[in-house]
Amino acid sequence: MSTLRRLTLTALPKVPLSRLCGLLTATPLPRSFRIAFFRWFARRYGASLEEVDGDLGDFRSLQAFFRRKLTADARPVADSALVWPCDGRIVTAGAFADGRIPQVKGNDYSLSDLLGNNDFAEQLAGGQQATIYLAPGDYHRVHSAFAGEVLDVTALPGTLFPVNPAAVRCIDNLFVRNSRHVFRCRMTNGTPAAIVMVGAYNVGDTKVTVPSGPIQKGQEVGQFGFGSTVVLVLGPGSGTLLPVEPEQRTIMGEAASSSS
């Protein structure tokens, strides 16, 4: 089954289909239809409507709903050195070695290829990472896991494979083959760090909200359109990520390290 899935996903015209999907999800919906539709979507994909900031009828399209803002108290930021940058589920997490990040058990990829920058990858050598999958029902805004500075953001071109667990298991080097935005950052203690927003099938439209400048822990840096993946990479000296297992749930703003 995995071989058939790999062949099918490789042959699929992923970018044109994703662009078409983007146009459809951005199409304004009749106001009388919106509330019922978004409630159905929430039931189908497990989205929480109680924490949405605003009236459901004000979201003009499905894409607008994907990028919904939450109420001010929905995601309190923990008093710890690191917090989770987004809602989602852990794919892999922990220390990495030899400049390779595990995509799944027994399958890894080059950090340099992910970042598109050899020098930056060397600065992060010996660090740790957390790869987090955002499902369609998750909150789709991405925040900084730390206080510091965004030095720059680089858009790297690529294709748009799905990033759901089934695809991640069967497509080699998936995260470095997809289009992505790389936030090159520096924490307040000088430690280098990266936030990588990986595009995915039906998620070609990634919005960057902080292209450069100072950032606070928990501050929004970007938005996804439908569900995708964030790879958080931290250099040595960043503090130690809490131990987590694959499929473990993360909530944006909750403590990702034990130290303050």
C-alpha positions as CSV (number, residue, x, y, z in Angstrom):
1,M,0.0,0.0,0.0
2,S,2.8,2.4,0.9
3,T,4.4,1.9,-2.5
4,L,1.2,2.5,-4.4
5,R,0.6,5.6,-2.2
6,R,4.1,6.9,-3.0
7,L,3.7,6.4,-6.7
8,T,0.3,8.1,-6.7
9,L,1.4,11.1,-4.7
10,T,4.6,11.5,-6.8
11,A,2.6,11.5,-10.1
12,L,-0.2,13.8,-8.8
13,P,0.0,17.4,-10.2
14,K,0.2,18.6,-6.6
15,V,0.9,22.3,-7.1
16,P,-1.8,23.1,-9.7
17,L,-4.4,21.1,-7.7
18,S,-3.4,23.0,-4.5
19,R,-3.7,26.3,-6.3
20,L,-7.2,25.3,-7.5
21,C,-8.1,24.3,-3.9
22,G,-6.8,27.6,-2.7
23,L,-9.1,29.5,-5.1
24,L,-12.1,27.4,-4.0
25,T,-11.4,27.8,-0.2
26,A,-11.0,31.6,-0.8
27,T,-14.4,31.9,-2.5
28,P,-16.8,33.9,-0.4
29,L,-19.6,31.9,1.0
30,P,-23.2,33.2,1.4
31,R,-23.6,34.6,4.9
32,S,-26.7,32.5,5.5
33,F,-24.7,29.3,4.8
34,R,-21.5,30.1,6.8
35,I,-22.5,29.3,10.3
36,A,-24.0,25.9,9.5
37,F,-21.1,25.0,7.3
38,F,-18.4,26.0,9.8
39,R,-20.2,24.0,12.5
40,W,-20.2,21.0,10.2
41,F,-16.5,21.5,9.5
42,A,-15.8,21.7,13.2
43,R,-17.6,18.5,14.0
44,R,-15.9,16.7,11.0
45,Y,-12.4,17.8,11.9
46,G,-12.5,18.4,15.6
47,A,-12.1,22.2,15.6
48,S,-13.1,24.1,18.7
49,L,-15.6,26.9,18.1
50,E,-15.8,28.0,21.7
51,E,-12.4,29.7,21.5
52,V,-12.9,31.5,18.2
53,D,-12.6,35.3,18.4
54,G,-15.6,36.7,16.6
55,D,-18.8,35.6,15.0
56,L,-18.8,32.6,12.7
57,G,-20.8,34.5,10.1
58,D,-18.0,37.0,9.7
59,F,-15.6,34.5,8.2
60,R,-16.2,35.1,4.5
61,S,-14.6,31.9,3.3
62,L,-13.3,28.6,4.4
63,Q,-9.7,30.0,4.1
64,A,-10.6,32.8,6.4
65,F,-11.9,30.3,9.0
66,F,-8.7,28.2,8.7
67,R,-6.8,31.3,9.7
68,R,-9.2,32.2,12.5
69,K,-8.0,34.3,15.5
70,L,-8.6,32.9,19.0
71,T,-9.9,34.8,22.0
72,A,-7.2,36.5,24.1
73,D,-7.3,34.0,26.9
74,A,-7.5,30.8,24.7
75,R,-3.7,30.3,24.6
76,P,-1.9,31.6,27.7
77,V,1.8,31.6,27.3
78,A,3.6,29.5,29.9
79,D,6.4,30.9,32.2
80,S,9.1,28.7,30.7
81,A,12.1,29.3,28.4
82,L,10.4,27.5,25.5
83,V,6.7,27.0,24.6
84,W,5.1,25.0,21.8
85,P,4.8,27.1,18.6
86,C,1.5,25.7,17.4
87,D,-1.3,23.3,18.1
88,G,-0.8,19.9,16.6
89,R,0.7,16.5,17.2
90,I,4.4,15.5,17.5
91,V,5.9,13.7,14.5
92,T,9.4,13.4,15.9
93,A,11.3,15.4,18.6
94,G,14.5,15.4,20.6
95,A,18.2,15.9,20.0
96,F,19.6,15.3,16.6
97,A,23.1,14.3,15.4
98,D,25.3,14.5,12.3
99,G,23.1,17.2,10.8
100,R,20.2,14.8,10.2
101,I,16.7,15.2,11.5
102,P,14.4,12.1,11.8
103,Q,11.3,12.3,9.5
104,V,10.0,9.1,11.0
105,K,11.8,6.2,12.7
106,G,14.5,4.9,10.3
107,N,14.0,7.7,7.8
108,D,15.8,11.1,8.2
109,Y,16.8,14.1,6.1
110,S,19.5,16.8,6.0
111,L,19.0,19.9,8.1
112,S,21.1,21.8,5.6
113,D,18.6,20.8,2.9
114,L,15.6,21.8,5.0
115,L,17.1,25.2,5.8
116,G,18.7,25.8,2.4
117,N,21.7,27.2,4.2
118,N,24.8,25.2,5.1
119,D,26.3,27.8,7.5
120,F,23.1,28.1,9.4
121,A,22.8,24.4,9.7
122,E,26.3,24.2,11.2
123,Q,25.3,26.8,13.8
124,L,22.4,24.5,14.9
125,A,24.6,21.4,15.0
126,G,24.2,19.4,18.2
127,G,20.9,20.9,19.0
128,Q,17.3,19.6,19.2
129,Q,14.2,19.7,17.2
130,A,10.4,19.2,17.3
131,T,8.4,18.4,14.2
132,I,4.7,19.1,14.7
133,Y,1.8,18.2,12.3
134,L,-1.2,20.5,12.1
135,A,-4.4,18.7,11.1
136,P,-7.2,20.5,9.3
137,G,-9.1,21.2,12.5
138,D,-6.2,22.7,14.4
139,Y,-5.6,26.4,15.1
140,H,-3.6,27.4,12.0
141,R,-1.5,30.3,13.3
142,V,2.2,29.7,14.2
143,H,3.9,31.5,17.1
144,S,7.5,31.9,18.3
145,A,8.6,29.3,20.8
146,F,11.0,31.7,22.4
147,A,11.9,35.4,22.9
148,G,14.5,36.8,20.6
149,E,14.7,38.1,17.1
150,V,13.7,37.0,13.6
151,L,16.8,37.8,11.5
152,D,15.2,37.0,8.2
153,V,12.7,34.7,6.4
154,T,13.6,32.8,3.3
155,A,11.0,31.3,1.0
156,L,12.3,28.0,-0.5
157,P,10.4,26.7,-3.6
158,G,9.3,23.1,-3.9
159,T,6.4,20.8,-4.5
160,L,3.4,20.2,-2.2
161,F,3.2,16.6,-1.0
162,P,0.6,16.0,1.7
163,V,2.2,16.0,5.2
164,N,-0.3,13.7,6.9
165,P,1.2,10.7,8.8
166,A,0.6,8.2,5.9
167,A,2.5,10.4,3.4
168,V,5.3,11.2,5.9
169,R,5.9,7.4,6.3
170,C,6.2,6.7,2.6
171,I,7.8,9.8,0.9
172,D,11.5,10.1,1.5
173,N,12.8,13.6,2.3
174,L,9.3,14.9,2.2
175,F,9.9,18.1,4.3
176,V,12.9,19.2,2.2
177,R,11.0,18.6,-1.1
178,N,8.0,20.7,-0.2
179,S,8.0,24.5,-0.4
180,R,8.6,26.1,2.9
181,H,9.4,29.3,4.8
182,V,12.5,29.4,7.0
183,F,12.6,31.9,9.9
184,R,16.2,32.4,10.9
185,C,16.2,33.5,14.5
186,R,18.3,34.3,17.5
187,M,17.1,33.8,21.0
188,T,17.7,36.4,23.7
189,N,20.8,34.5,25.0
190,G,22.3,34.4,21.5
191,T,21.4,30.8,20.7
192,P,20.5,30.3,17.0
193,A,17.1,28.8,16.2
194,A,14.8,28.2,13.2
195,I,11.1,28.0,12.7
196,V,10.3,26.2,9.5
197,M,6.7,26.4,8.1
198,V,6.4,23.5,5.6
199,G,3.8,23.9,2.9
200,A,1.6,21.0,2.0
201,Y,-0.9,19.7,-0.5
202,N,-3.8,22.2,-0.5
203,V,-1.6,24.5,1.7
204,G,0.5,26.4,-0.8
205,D,-0.6,29.8,0.6
206,T,1.6,30.5,3.7
207,K,1.4,34.0,5.2
208,V,4.4,35.4,7.0
209,T,3.4,38.0,9.7
210,V,6.9,38.8,11.1
211,P,9.5,38.9,8.4
212,S,12.1,40.4,10.7
213,G,12.6,42.1,14.0
214,P,12.2,41.4,17.7
215,I,9.8,38.7,18.8
216,Q,8.2,37.8,22.1
217,K,7.7,34.3,23.3
218,G,4.2,33.3,22.0
219,Q,4.1,36.0,19.4
220,E,2.5,35.1,16.1
221,V,5.0,34.8,13.2
222,G,2.9,33.2,10.4
223,Q,-0.3,31.5,9.3
224,F,-1.2,28.3,7.3
225,G,-4.2,27.7,5.1
226,F,-5.4,24.2,5.8
227,G,-3.1,22.0,7.9
228,S,0.6,21.5,7.5
229,T,3.9,21.0,9.5
230,V,6.2,23.1,11.6
231,V,9.8,22.1,12.3
232,L,11.3,23.9,15.3
233,V,15.1,23.7,15.4
234,L,17.1,24.9,18.4
235,G,20.8,25.3,18.7
236,P,22.8,24.1,21.7
237,G,22.2,26.3,24.8
238,S,18.5,26.8,24.1
239,G,17.2,24.8,27.1
240,T,16.0,21.2,26.9
241,L,12.7,20.3,25.3
242,L,10.4,18.3,27.5
243,P,10.3,14.6,26.5
244,V,7.5,13.9,24.1
245,E,6.3,10.9,22.1
246,P,5.0,10.7,18.5
247,E,1.3,11.6,18.2
248,Q,1.5,13.5,21.5
249,R,-0.7,16.6,21.4
250,T,0.9,20.1,21.6
251,I,-1.0,23.3,22.5
252,M,0.5,26.6,21.4
253,G,1.8,28.5,24.4
254,E,2.1,25.5,26.8
255,A,5.5,24.8,28.3
256,A,7.9,23.0,26.0
257,S,10.8,23.1,28.5
258,S,11.1,22.9,32.3
259,S,13.4,25.9,32.8
260,S,12.2,29.5,33.0
